[in-house]
Each structure stands twice: as structure tokens, then as C-alpha cells.
Amino acid sequence: MTIEPFTVHVPQADLDDLHDRLDRTRWPAELPGVGWDRGVPVSYLRELAAYWRNDFDWRAEEAALNRLPHFVTTIDGQRLHFLHVRSPEPDATPLLLLHGWPGTFTDFLDVLGPLSDPRSHGGDTADAFHLIVPSLPGFGFSTPLNGPGMNAARMAHLMADLMSLMGYDRYGIQGYDTGGWVGPALATQAPDAVIGLHLNALLAFPIGAEGEMDGLSAADQARWGRMQTFNDAYLQCNSKRPATVGFGLHDSPVGQLAWIVEKFKELTWPPSGLPEDSVDRDRMLTNVSLYWFTGTATSAAQIYYEEISAASGEDGWETPARGTVPTGVLVSAHDVTVRPWAERDHNVLSWTELNSGGHFLAMEAPDELVQDVRSFFRGLRT
């Protein structure tokens, strides 16, 4: 296994093709008076697509990304792309940052500096981390998938091999969403290597055990209620027919834009706001552009099929064995993490609740995420 430097570069022909497709978008009629209730409004998306076409500067974003240290390698036949941001502090703790869907490695751009170089960001040098930020298999530049079966456990195995290849035999993990599946799987596979697991946007479900609904706090009851009423249309599509939906997303940039922007609308805080009220518009479009230029709408969705339809059948999610690695949980105002069920599944040593923030904390509330990561790992380094 060899590691090679990598440069982000989209051919001009691909950028021209994107602009041409945006110019030729066939827009549906607007259904008056429904707002966001039935999906992304035409009027909103037309304005955002026009911004993507005329004002968003991909080359500037590309140049900014290339100021970071990118690498690629191949492990077990799977191409892996990752950032390796080394701290100036020699005793820094290695930390693996795992993104979710519909995210990419760019989710973590705002926390790279504070986590790797706390001295320059008003922090304590003892809280420094060497950062490894992969594009999970099937996402971004970690493509193509080398076959079916790329579930969380297999991704975790690749991450363990990557950390070993990097020379890190003891490290921490921070993850959310898809990373909230892969991180615990890695901690289960390599408990002697993982010193701690920090999670946000963590999901834990009832398993039908006697008394599991008894004694839930008012906050946990509200979270369970939101979990039950959440619109999971995207989940059904991704977990059951990712390839079919993928044709439209792969062929239409506006289709890809709408598919992702709807998740930013539904999962950011406050719920009444627009996506760009919580996440910088250019950052959001950088993320969408990565999906478009890498053609990963279908491959990134495969993890849902592997974890739900293929691995668990039509009856739902498997219940994992309880983890033993020390775990910290950060709950945003939007999250639906029910504490007793999380503690059933994980060795939770730290629990923090925020009164704000949504699903994408690394972009929405980077300072709060950095503070909680630092605090959690501070007690584990020794």
C-alpha cells in the first residue's frame, strides 16, 4: 500500500458542462401556496441555481481546498482519499474525522485549524490533534466503489487499515451521521487502538425491550416523537432503490442540488430558516459541486442500502452489541438522540446538550463542536 499526494482539479470541460446543463434546466411549474411542505420550492431553487451558475466560484474553492494536504491510497482494492493535517504540536493526539451523508470531507473545514493548532486559536496546546479526514468509500474522491457490501463494518475495517498505514496505533474518532455508524464499528473492531469515540447526530432506536419507554425525560420523549414523524422519503429511496434515483441525480445538476439542499433545509437549525441561514451558501455549494463533479450520487447512497435493506432486511435496523470504548455524545437542538438508548448501545462517559445547532454541527456550530471534542479527549489522553 502506497500513499500519494493528491490535487483537486476539475477539468474545464466539466465546469463548462455544468454551466451548460444549468442554463438548459427544464423547470416545473410552481404549485402556489405550499412553501417547503412538499419539497424544495421552484422559486427558491431557481435563484440558488442561478447563483451556482453565475456567482459561485469553483476555481476559488478548488484553490482553497488545495492549500490543504490531500492524499490517496488503495486498501483492499478500494481507493481512499483523505486529508492529513498534522499539528505543529509533536505530542498531538491522532483524530479520525468521519463525515455523513449528504456531506463530504469539506464538512470539517472550519474545525481543522482549531483542532490541529489550538495555540493559534486561543486554546491549550495539550488539546492538539493530528487530523485524518477521509472521504468515506463511495463519497467524493474515494471512488469508484470496488463492489457491493461496503457497509459500515467494512468501511471501519478500511479506516483501521488507513490509520495503521499512517503509523497511528492509538487514536480517537469523531463522527456524525454515516460516521456515527462507521465510528462505533471501528471502535468495536479495534478497541485497543481507539482511545475514545466522540459522536454527534447519533441515532439509537427502541428494540422492544420491556420498560424501555418508561422514565424517558420530557426532552427524550420529544426527540422520540420527532424521530417518529420525520419525513424519511430520502431514506426509503437511498436504502431501497439508490441506483434508480441516482440516474436523475447523476444527469441533472439541479436535481442533485435539490436533493441535497432539501436535507440542509430539514436538518439545520432553526427549522424555520433557509439552509444558508445556518451554513454558508458557498460551503453548501462546494459540497454539492463535489457530488456533481465526482458523480457520486449513487455510490454515496449505497451505504443506506447496505446498512438497512441488505444488512437488516425490510424490518429495520440491527441492534449493535454494546460498545466498550469511552464515548462522548454531543446533542444539538435538532438531534433526536434518546439518552437511555444511546447509553444502552455505547459506553457513554460524556453527555452534552446544546440549545442550538442542527445536524451539521461542524459547519453550523464549529466552536461548540471543537470545545466538546477537546473536553472529552482531555480526560482520555493519559
Secondary structure, DSSP 4 states (H G I P E B T S, - for coil): ---EE------HHHHHHHHHHHHT--PPPP-TT-TTTTSS-HHHHHHHHHHHHHT--HHHHHHHHTTS-EEEEEETTEEEEEEEE--SSTTPEEEEEE--TT--GGGGHHHHHHHH-GGGGTS-GGG-EEEEEEEPTTSTTS-S--SS---HHHHHHHHHHHHHHTT-SSEEEEEETHHHHHHHHHHHH-TTTEEEEEEES--------TTTTTT--HHHHHHHHHHHHS--HHHHHHHH-HHHHHHHHHH-HHHHHHHHHHHHHHHSSSTTS-GGGTS-HHHHHHHHHHHHHHT-HHHHHHHHIIIIIIHHGGG-PPPPPPP-SEEEEEE-SS----HHHHHHHSEEEEEEE-SS--S-HHHH-HHHHHHHHHHHHHTT--
